[in-house]
Amino acid sequence: MREKIQKILAHAGLGSRRHIETLISAGRIKINGRLATIGDRMSYQDRIFVDDREIKLRKSQTQKTRLLIYHKLVGELCTRNDPENRPTIFERLPTIRNSRWINIGRLDFNTSGLLLITNDGELANQLMHPRQSIEREYAVRIRGEATPEQILQLKKGVYLEDGRANFVDILDAGGAGTNHWYHVIVKEGRNRLVRRLWEKLGFTVSRLIRVRFGSISLPKGLRRGQFVELTQEEIVKLQNELKSDRSS
């Protein structure tokens, strides 16, 4: 059976479909000796080369999907290489053979909390795709306290430089002194969205922690810089949830 090149290479752990399309456009992928183009189809019997290095697809065909919950630290980057040699999330992950880890979305330098990481680019693509509208819940500490009118405004939506955005829900989590905690939910993965929404109303975010992604919550007791691996049963449950959301 022949499938789109992006799907097969994503499953092989080469990256998300978008990343693979970038590699194809740059002329870095060959199928059976010829340059690949967007829209090409292939099978696991074809020979595939990335930067003239052959990818062993037969191993990836039977490779099981793995999914990690990682508790990201403030000061870590969600990238493989940093010109300034700052720490990255990949330095703390276990070694993986015949594949590579792919982070599902990003958390910025000053944000900590739950980050999902997989070896299956197809699963990563499904979880990151805007059509899924997956909820992301954050614990956020701001300087000051929002009025009921400001809370309503943030839920109705405000205009940012890249379009209108809003919180799906906001829960007052209390606080003391000049700091106040809230739990907020968004359904988009736009860059720095939570911070920008609060900043639009003049608030400074002093701490931001992602505590939930979809049905997966940050486990209690999982220390910063540590990870836990989901079981195959938990992964299957998540995949079934994605299928259910697409059909509804």
C-alpha positions in Angstrom: 0.0 0.0 0.0 1.4 3.4 -1.0 0.9 6.4 1.3 1.9 10.0 1.4 5.6 10.4 2.0 4.9 12.8 4.9 2.8 10.2 6.8 5.3 7.4 6.5 8.3 9.6 7.5 6.4 11.1 10.3 5.6 7.7 11.7 9.3 6.9 11.4 10.0 9.7 13.8 11.6 12.1 11.3 9.5 14.9 12.5 6.0 16.4 12.1 4.4 16.5 8.6 5.1 20.2 8.4 8.8 19.6 9.2 9.0 16.9 6.5 7.4 19.1 3.9 10.1 21.7 4.7 12.8 19.0 4.1 11.1 18.0 0.8 10.9 21.6 -0.4 14.6 22.1 0.4 15.5 19.1 -1.7 16.9 17.1 1.2 14.8 13.9 0.7 15.2 11.3 -2.1 13.0 8.3 -2.9 14.8 5.5 -4.8 17.5 7.9 -6.0 15.3 10.8 -7.1 14.3 14.0 -5.4 11.0 13.8 -3.6 8.2 16.3 -4.2 5.2 17.3 -2.1 2.4 14.9 -2.9 4.6 11.9 -3.6 3.5 8.5 -2.3 5.7 5.7 -1.2 5.7 2.3 0.5 7.8 0.8 3.2 9.6 -1.2 0.5 11.0 2.0 -1.1 14.5 3.3 -0.3 14.4 6.7 1.3 17.4 9.1 1.9 17.5 12.2 4.0 20.6 14.3 3.4 22.0 11.3 1.6 21.6 9.1 4.7 19.3 6.1 4.3 16.4 5.8 6.7 15.5 2.2 7.6 11.8 2.2 7.1 11.2 -1.6 7.8 12.3 -1.1 11.4 10.1 2.0 11.8 7.1 0.0 10.3 7.0 -2.3 13.4 8.3 0.2 15.9 5.9 0.9 18.7 4.6 4.3 19.5 6.0 5.9 22.6 4.7 8.9 24.5 6.4 10.7 27.4 5.1 13.3 29.8 8.0 15.6 30.6 7.9 18.2 33.3 9.8 21.1 31.7 11.9 23.5 33.7 12.0 27.2 33.4 15.2 28.0 31.4 15.0 25.1 29.0 14.5 25.4 25.3 12.3 23.1 23.1 14.9 22.8 20.4 17.8 20.4 19.7 20.5 22.9 19.3 21.0 26.4 20.7 23.7 28.8 19.5 24.1 30.1 23.1 24.4 26.5 24.5 21.5 26.9 26.8 19.9 23.7 28.1 17.3 21.9 26.0 14.6 19.5 26.9 16.2 16.7 24.8 19.2 16.5 27.1 17.1 14.9 29.8 15.2 12.4 27.7 16.1 8.7 27.4 18.1 7.4 24.4 15.9 6.0 21.6 17.0 3.7 18.8 16.1 3.9 15.1 14.0 7.1 15.7 14.1 10.4 17.5 12.0 12.3 20.0 9.5 14.9 18.8 8.0 17.5 21.1 4.3 18.1 20.7 4.1 21.9 20.6 6.4 24.1 22.6 6.6 25.9 25.9 8.6 29.1 25.9 11.9 29.7 27.8 10.1 31.1 30.9 7.2 28.6 31.0 7.4 25.3 32.9 5.1 22.3 33.1 3.6 19.5 31.0 5.2 18.8 27.6 4.2 15.7 25.6 7.0 14.1 23.6 6.7 11.1 21.2 8.7 9.1 18.6 5.7 9.1 16.3 5.5 12.1 14.0 2.0 11.2 12.8 0.7 11.2 16.4 2.5 14.5 17.0 0.8 16.0 13.9 -2.6 14.8 15.0 -2.2 16.4 18.5 -0.9 19.7 17.1 -3.3 20.1 14.3 -5.7 23.1 14.8 -8.7 21.1 13.8 -8.5 19.1 17.1 -9.0 22.2 19.2 -7.3 20.4 22.1 -7.6 22.2 25.5 -4.4 23.4 27.1 -4.8 24.4 30.8 -2.3 26.6 32.6 -1.7 27.8 36.1 -0.8 31.5 35.8 0.3 34.0 38.4 -0.1 37.7 37.6 0.8 40.8 39.4 -2.5 42.3 40.6 -6.1 40.9 40.4 -8.4 41.0 37.5 -11.9 42.6 37.9 -15.0 40.7 36.9 -15.3 42.9 33.8 -11.7 42.1 32.8 -12.3 38.3 33.3 -15.4 38.6 31.1 -13.4 40.5 28.4 -10.7 37.8 28.4 -13.4 35.1 27.9 -15.2 37.0 25.2 -12.0 37.8 23.4 -9.5 40.5 22.7 -7.6 41.4 19.5 -3.9 40.6 19.4 -1.4 41.4 16.6 -2.1 38.0 15.0 -5.9 38.0 15.4 -8.6 37.7 18.0 -8.1 35.3 20.9 -9.8 34.4 24.2 -9.7 32.1 27.2 -12.2 29.3 27.0 -12.5 29.4 30.8 -10.8 31.2 33.8 -10.9 29.9 37.4 -9.8 32.2 40.2 -7.2 30.2 42.3 -6.6 32.8 44.9 -3.4 34.5 46.1 -1.8 36.8 48.6 -0.2 40.2 48.4 0.4 41.6 45.0 0.3 38.1 43.3 -2.8 36.3 42.2 -3.2 32.8 40.7 -5.7 31.8 38.0 -6.2 28.6 36.0 -7.0 29.4 32.3 -7.8 27.2 29.3 -7.1 27.9 25.7 -7.7 25.8 22.6 -4.9 27.1 20.4 -1.2 26.7 20.3 -0.3 30.2 19.2 3.1 31.5 20.4 3.0 33.0 24.0 -0.8 33.2 23.8 -1.6 33.1 27.5 1.0 35.7 28.3 -0.1 38.0 25.5 -3.8 37.8 26.5 -3.0 39.0 30.1 -0.5 41.6 28.9 -3.1 43.0 26.5 -5.1 44.1 29.6 -1.9 45.5 31.3 -1.1 42.6 33.6 2.4 41.1 34.1 2.7 37.3 34.2 5.2 36.3 36.8 4.8 32.6 36.6 3.2 30.2 34.0 2.8 26.4 34.3 1.0 24.1 31.9 -0.9 21.6 33.9 -3.0 19.8 31.3 -3.0 19.0 27.6 -6.3 17.5 26.5 -7.1 14.5 28.7 -3.5 14.3 30.0 -2.6 16.1 33.2 0.7 16.8 34.8 1.2 13.9 37.3 1.4 14.9 41.0 4.9 14.1 42.2 6.6 14.3 38.8 9.5 16.6 39.6 10.7 19.3 37.2 13.2 17.8 34.7 11.7 14.3 35.0 9.5 12.3 32.7 7.1 9.4 32.9 6.2 7.1 29.9 2.6 6.3 29.1 1.6 2.7 28.7 0.4 1.3 25.4 -3.1 1.2 26.8 -3.0 4.9 27.6 -1.7 5.7 24.2 -4.4 3.7 22.5 -7.0 5.5 24.6 -5.6 8.8 23.5 -5.6 7.8 19.8 -9.2 6.6 20.1 -10.1 10.0 21.6 -8.5 11.8 18.6 -10.5 9.6 16.2 -13.7 10.2 18.2 -13.1 14.0 18.0 -12.6 13.9 14.3 -15.8 11.9 13.7 -18.0 14.1 16.0 
